[in-house]
Amino acid sequence: MPWQSIAAFLRISTNTRLAGDRFTAEEAGRVVDLWLGQPNVRLLNPADDHWPLLRRMVMEGQAVGPLVSDAQLAALTIEFGGVLHTTDRDFARFPGLRWTNPLA
């Protein structure tokens, strides 16, 4: 699990400006603790040579603005040989990324 995904969960789930029920910071923190306590979950940190892969995702994927975060997730997924599970079709722009829509 990338740190960016954890931060995004915390940002969205505690944002009181969004409609619906929101978590308190403590509640959201407990959810993350539960995730990280699972034996099949590990945190993904970029390696020292992450930049060339991230640069390629940004340049070839034409990622600007908010899409730079997507490029970083794509680069981490490729770096770890994984498959990204997302409903966001923007990820199709990144060369070499294996991704799937879990709802399809």
Phi, psi and omega per residue, in radians:
M1 nan 2.176 3.111
P2 -1.292 2.557 3.079
W3 -1.004 -0.569 -3.136
Q4 -1.066 -0.642 3.140
S5 -1.216 -0.662 3.093
I6 -1.124 -0.802 3.130
A7 -1.095 -0.697 3.125
A8 -1.118 -0.738 3.086
F9 -1.032 -0.841 3.137
L10 -1.070 -0.739 -3.121
R11 -1.098 -0.804 -3.058
I12 -1.370 -0.779 -3.031
S13 -1.220 -0.330 -3.141
T14 -1.885 0.055 -3.079
N15 -1.366 1.836 -3.092
T16 -1.257 -0.147 3.090
R17 -1.398 -0.236 3.131
L18 -1.522 2.653 3.138
A19 -1.193 2.696 3.076
G20 1.578 3.119 3.132
D21 -1.267 2.499 3.133
R22 -2.129 2.704 3.043
F23 -1.435 2.649 2.892
T24 -1.326 2.920 3.099
A25 -1.046 -0.692 3.136
E26 -1.119 -0.774 3.136
E27 -1.108 -0.796 3.130
A28 -1.098 -0.684 3.098
G29 -1.085 -0.660 3.103
R30 -1.157 -0.634 3.088
V31 -1.080 -0.817 3.126
V32 -1.088 -0.726 3.086
D33 -1.002 -0.725 3.116
L34 -1.109 -0.767 3.106
W35 -1.015 -0.893 -3.047
L36 -1.218 -0.316 3.101
G37 -1.425 -0.126 3.137
Q38 -1.316 2.424 -3.090
P39 -1.171 -0.361 -3.112
N40 -1.688 0.140 -3.130
V41 -1.872 2.306 3.019
R42 -2.364 2.670 3.130
L43 -1.485 2.371 -3.135
L44 -1.773 2.076 3.077
N45 -2.014 2.374 3.129
P46 -1.107 2.523 3.076
A47 -1.373 3.012 -3.122
D48 -1.059 -0.497 -3.114
D49 -1.723 0.488 -3.112
H50 -1.192 -0.579 -3.029
W51 -0.964 -0.825 -3.134
P52 -1.018 -0.654 3.123
L53 -1.242 -0.769 3.091
L54 -1.082 -0.747 3.127
R55 -1.039 -0.751 3.131
R56 -1.087 -0.742 3.129
M57 -1.103 -0.731 3.137
V58 -1.150 -0.844 -3.068
M59 -1.230 -0.941 -3.072
E60 -1.290 -0.493 3.093
G61 -1.510 -0.020 -3.115
Q62 0.856 0.847 -3.096
A63 -1.576 2.041 3.073
V64 -2.272 2.785 3.109
G65 1.002 -2.290 -3.093
P66 -1.076 -0.390 -3.130
L67 -1.246 -0.234 3.086
V68 -1.110 -0.641 3.074
S69 -1.097 -0.684 3.080
D70 -1.126 -0.691 3.119
A71 -1.081 -0.671 3.127
Q72 -1.162 -0.727 3.089
L73 -1.130 -0.686 3.102
A74 -1.097 -0.781 -3.129
A75 -1.096 -0.755 3.113
L76 -1.106 -0.712 -3.141
T77 -1.087 -0.783 3.119
I78 -1.134 -0.774 -3.113
E79 -0.993 -0.654 -3.106
F80 -1.669 0.084 3.094
G81 1.193 0.513 -3.072
G82 -1.707 -3.057 3.048
V83 -2.159 2.195 3.141
L84 -1.469 2.257 3.097
H85 -1.810 1.989 -3.070
T86 -2.717 2.687 3.023
T87 -1.680 0.005 -3.090
D88 -1.508 1.890 -3.104
R89 -1.217 -0.173 3.088
D90 -1.046 -0.417 -3.102
F91 -1.208 -0.241 3.097
A92 -1.129 -0.319 -3.094
R93 -1.296 -0.237 -3.022
F94 -1.658 2.070 -3.079
P95 -1.172 2.339 3.084
G96 1.481 -0.079 -3.129
L97 -1.428 2.230 2.995
R98 -1.635 2.130 3.138
W99 -2.507 2.761 -3.141
T100 -2.527 2.608 3.051
N101 -1.586 1.987 -3.073
P102 -1.207 -0.232 -3.126
L103 -1.696 -0.114 -3.109
A104 -1.515 nan nan
